Amino acid sequence: MDDQLPPATFADKPTLRGEKVLLRPVRLAEDLPMLRVMLRDPEVLRYTSDSYTPVAPDWDEAMERRITDWYGTRNAQPDRLDLIVVDRATGRGVGEIVLNEWDEPNRACNLRIALGPDGRDRGLGTEAVRLLTDHAIRRLGLNRVSLNVYAFNPRGQRAYEKAGFKVEGIRRQVLRHGDQWIDDIDMAVLAEEWA
Ligand SMILES: CC(C)(COP(=O)(O)OP(=O)(O)OC[C@H]1O[C@@H](n2cnc3c(N)ncnc32)[C@H](O)[C@@H]1OP(=O)(O)O)[C@@H](O)C(=O)NCCC(=O)NCCS
């Protein structure tokens, strides 16, 4: 842990600055237009859904209310950290990154990320994962950060490997995607590996 600073908690919602990205708390009015696009994006649906979603669901009033409630309450969560990924080149939000599933006694949590179409393939995802993992290990004092990536998402796997995560195992045929079975890859990084 960073000795210079008092330990952070999940209730703290920091702004983390990298070269290409800045991670900051949700600003509902500013972020909603980007989130509406991201949450309907075919690649985000394909790689982040627990079940096959061939087409984006209709964006009706109920959905708008659910999304507004969800993102409107992220900054008040004491046991998870949801941050918006901002492209520093434009100052615009391009996605979200989250630490969740906090396992307090074992000092572990899960990480997830989704970038919309404007944010991908420019190194932003790798840097965002590095920044938030660094926060998890050095500021929150966690020992282990883990995540899952579907086997048909080599870009995700590569970004996580570049950020320092290692493959721990494969859960076979977890997702039914159309007429295919897709494996799920378990990855994690430990504090002792995080130099
Ligand atoms: C996955 C995600 C976070 C990665 O972030 P990103 O900014 O797009 O990725 P980066 O540019 O940082 O790095 C991607 C790496 O994968 C590589 N890559 C891209 N497509 C690839 C493919 N089909 N096969 C293998 N490697 C690939 C890139 O070349 C790059 O590696 P390199 O720097 O060694 O060349 C982002 O694309 C995203 O959110 N996608 C949609 C939702 C998603 O997949 N979320 C994660 C669910 S686990």
PDBQT file of the ligand as one rigid body, heavy atoms in Angstrom, charges set to zero:
ROOT
HETATM    1  C1  LIG A 201     -11.819  -5.074 -24.286  1.00  0.00    +0.000 C 
HETATM    2  C2  LIG A 201     -11.496  -3.593 -24.230  1.00  0.00    +0.000 C 
HETATM    3  C3  LIG A 201     -11.630  -3.082 -22.809  1.00  0.00    +0.000 C 
HETATM    4  C4  LIG A 201     -10.024  -3.398 -24.663  1.00  0.00    +0.000 C 
HETATM    5  O1  LIG A 201      -9.716  -2.040 -24.651  1.00  0.00    +0.000 OA
HETATM    6  P1  LIG A 201      -9.058  -1.381 -25.975  1.00  0.00    +0.000 P 
HETATM    7  O2  LIG A 201      -8.716   0.009 -25.631  1.00  0.00    +0.000 OA
HETATM    8  O3  LIG A 201      -9.986  -1.591 -27.125  1.00  0.00    +0.000 OA
HETATM    9  O4  LIG A 201      -7.766  -2.293 -26.181  1.00  0.00    +0.000 OA
HETATM   10  P2  LIG A 201      -6.252  -1.820 -26.314  1.00  0.00    +0.000 P 
HETATM   11  O5  LIG A 201      -6.131  -0.966 -27.535  1.00  0.00    +0.000 OA
HETATM   12  O6  LIG A 201      -5.795  -1.247 -25.028  1.00  0.00    +0.000 OA
HETATM   13  O7  LIG A 201      -5.495  -3.230 -26.501  1.00  0.00    +0.000 OA
HETATM   14  C5  LIG A 201      -6.023  -4.213 -27.360  1.00  0.00    +0.000 C 
HETATM   15  C6  LIG A 201      -4.927  -5.211 -27.718  1.00  0.00    +0.000 C 
HETATM   16  O8  LIG A 201      -5.556  -6.333 -28.322  1.00  0.00    +0.000 OA
HETATM   17  C7  LIG A 201      -5.024  -6.526 -29.603  1.00  0.00    +0.000 C 
HETATM   18  N1  LIG A 201      -6.082  -7.051 -30.434  1.00  0.00    +0.000 N 
HETATM   19  C8  LIG A 201      -7.121  -6.387 -31.012  1.00  0.00    +0.000 A 
HETATM   20  N2  LIG A 201      -7.908  -7.249 -31.680  1.00  0.00    +0.000 NA
HETATM   21  C9  LIG A 201      -7.324  -8.483 -31.531  1.00  0.00    +0.000 A 
HETATM   22  C10 LIG A 201      -7.670  -9.777 -31.993  1.00  0.00    +0.000 A 
HETATM   23  N3  LIG A 201      -8.746  -9.999 -32.765  1.00  0.00    +0.000 N 
HETATM   24  N4  LIG A 201      -6.850 -10.816 -31.646  1.00  0.00    +0.000 NA
HETATM   25  C11 LIG A 201      -5.764 -10.625 -30.855  1.00  0.00    +0.000 A 
HETATM   26  N5  LIG A 201      -5.399  -9.397 -30.385  1.00  0.00    +0.000 NA
HETATM   27  C12 LIG A 201      -6.185  -8.347 -30.728  1.00  0.00    +0.000 A 
HETATM   28  C13 LIG A 201      -4.536  -5.166 -30.035  1.00  0.00    +0.000 C 
HETATM   29  O9  LIG A 201      -3.612  -5.262 -31.090  1.00  0.00    +0.000 OA
HETATM   30  C14 LIG A 201      -3.951  -4.675 -28.709  1.00  0.00    +0.000 C 
HETATM   31  O10 LIG A 201      -2.726  -5.319 -28.436  1.00  0.00    +0.000 OA
HETATM   32  P3  LIG A 201      -1.279  -4.658 -28.828  1.00  0.00    +0.000 P 
HETATM   33  O11 LIG A 201      -1.208  -3.340 -28.117  1.00  0.00    +0.000 OA
HETATM   34  O12 LIG A 201      -0.291  -5.663 -28.338  1.00  0.00    +0.000 OA
HETATM   35  O13 LIG A 201      -1.263  -4.472 -30.306  1.00  0.00    +0.000 OA
HETATM   36  C15 LIG A 201     -12.423  -2.766 -25.193  1.00  0.00    +0.000 C 
HETATM   37  O14 LIG A 201     -12.128  -3.087 -26.537  1.00  0.00    +0.000 OA
HETATM   38  C16 LIG A 201     -13.917  -3.019 -24.945  1.00  0.00    +0.000 C 
HETATM   39  O15 LIG A 201     -14.459  -2.525 -23.978  1.00  0.00    +0.000 OA
HETATM   40  N6  LIG A 201     -14.539  -3.804 -25.851  1.00  0.00    +0.000 N 
HETATM   41  C17 LIG A 201     -15.986  -4.061 -25.814  1.00  0.00    +0.000 C 
HETATM   42  C18 LIG A 201     -16.484  -4.706 -24.520  1.00  0.00    +0.000 C 
HETATM   43  C19 LIG A 201     -15.531  -5.746 -23.975  1.00  0.00    +0.000 C 
HETATM   44  O16 LIG A 201     -15.011  -6.574 -24.681  1.00  0.00    +0.000 OA
HETATM   45  N7  LIG A 201     -15.356  -5.679 -22.648  1.00  0.00    +0.000 N 
HETATM   46  C20 LIG A 201     -14.539  -6.614 -21.944  1.00  0.00    +0.000 C 
HETATM   47  C21 LIG A 201     -15.320  -7.817 -21.562  1.00  0.00    +0.000 C 
HETATM   48  S1  LIG A 201     -14.314  -9.008 -20.696  1.00  0.00    +0.000 SA
ENDROOT
TORSDOF 0
